[in-house]
Amino acid sequence: MRAGGIPPFLFGTPPRAFAFFLVEDVFMPAKSKAQQKAAGAALAAKRGEVKKSALKGASRQMADSMSETQLEEFASTKRKGKPNYVSGSPIPAKKAARSKAAKKGAATRAKNAKKKSRR
């Protein structure tokens, strides 16, 4: 300890473990466009720009569990070159199923419209 009871790592180079913790905590980029968008929505709710009740899914969880600075880091990640969703996410499969059902419904409606016009 130095004079005044101040730990030595506050004066010079911090110990290795302490430095690693700081570097790890400083930058946490979003891994996909969906994460970045959710973080932006959660950040807006944290700042009071949007009602928290308007949030759904991941953005609501992020708003509850992350600090404003962490959300800023996630939201400030550039979208260019990022995938739409993280690999292993169930969202693309759900969207594909919805799209398939929509196409099937459209085909059925078209078929019924042809039958109706023939009468």
C-alpha positions in Angstrom: 0.0 0.0 0.0 1.1 3.5 -0.7 0.6 6.6 1.4 -3.0 7.1 2.4 -3.9 3.5 2.2 -4.5 3.6 -1.6 -3.8 0.2 -3.3 -0.8 0.2 -5.6 -2.7 -0.9 -8.7 -4.5 2.4 -8.8 -1.3 4.3 -9.5 0.5 2.1 -12.0 -0.4 -0.6 -14.4 -3.3 -2.7 -13.1 -2.8 -6.4 -12.3 -3.4 -8.6 -15.3 -6.7 -10.1 -14.1 -8.1 -6.6 -13.4 -7.0 -5.3 -16.8 -8.7 -8.3 -18.5 -11.9 -7.6 -16.7 -11.9 -4.0 -17.9 -11.2 -4.9 -21.5 -13.8 -7.7 -21.6 -16.5 -5.4 -20.1 -15.7 -2.4 -22.4 -17.0 -3.6 -25.8 -19.7 -6.1 -26.4 -20.9 -6.0 -30.0 -24.2 -7.4 -31.2 -23.8 -10.6 -33.2 -26.8 -10.0 -35.5 -29.0 -7.3 -36.8 -31.9 -8.6 -34.7 -29.8 -8.2 -31.5 -28.8 -4.7 -32.5 -32.4 -3.7 -33.2 -33.6 -5.2 -29.9 -30.9 -3.4 -28.0 -32.0 -0.1 -29.6 -35.6 -0.6 -28.6 -34.6 -1.6 -25.0 -32.3 1.5 -24.8 -35.2 3.8 -25.9 -37.4 2.3 -23.2 -34.6 2.7 -20.6 -34.3 6.4 -21.5 -38.1 6.9 -21.4 -38.6 7.5 -25.1 -40.8 4.5 -25.5 -43.1 2.8 -22.9 -41.6 -0.4 -21.5 -45.0 -2.1 -22.0 -44.5 -1.7 -25.8 -41.4 -4.0 -25.7 -41.7 -7.7 -26.6 -39.4 -10.7 -26.4 -35.7 -10.1 -26.4 -35.9 -6.3 -26.1 -38.0 -6.6 -22.9 -35.5 -9.0 -21.4 -32.6 -6.8 -22.4 -34.3 -3.7 -20.8 -34.7 -5.6 -17.6 -31.3 -7.3 -17.4 -28.8 -4.8 -18.9 -27.5 -1.4 -18.0 -27.9 1.6 -20.2 -24.2 1.6 -21.1 -24.3 -2.1 -22.1 -27.4 -1.4 -24.2 -25.6 1.6 -25.9 -22.7 -0.7 -26.8 -25.1 -3.3 -28.3 -27.2 -0.7 -30.1 -24.2 1.2 -31.5 -22.9 -1.9 -33.4 -22.8 -1.4 -37.1 -25.3 -3.6 -39.0 -23.2 -3.9 -42.1 -21.9 -7.5 -42.6 -24.0 -8.9 -39.7 -26.4 -11.8 -40.3 -30.1 -11.1 -39.8 -30.3 -13.6 -37.0 -27.8 -15.5 -34.8 -27.3 -19.1 -36.0 -29.5 -21.5 -34.1 -32.2 -18.9 -33.5 -35.8 -20.2 -33.8 -37.0 -17.0 -35.5 -36.0 -17.9 -39.1 -37.8 -21.2 -38.9 -41.0 -19.5 -37.6 -40.8 -16.9 -40.4 -40.4 -19.6 -43.0 -43.4 -21.5 -41.7 -45.5 -18.4 -41.7 -44.5 -17.6 -45.2 -45.3 -21.1 -46.4 -48.7 -20.9 -44.7 -49.4 -17.5 -46.3 -48.5 -18.9 -49.8 -50.8 -21.8 -49.3 -53.6 -19.6 -48.2 -53.1 -17.3 -51.2 -53.2 -20.3 -53.5 -56.4 -21.5 -51.9 -58.0 -18.1 -52.2 -57.0 -17.8 -55.9 -58.4 -21.3 -56.6 -61.7 -20.5 -54.8 -61.9 -17.2 -56.7 -61.6 -19.0 -60.1 -64.3 -21.5 -59.1 -66.6 -18.6 -58.1 -66.0 -16.7 -61.4 -66.9 -19.9 -63.4 -70.4 -20.1 -61.9 
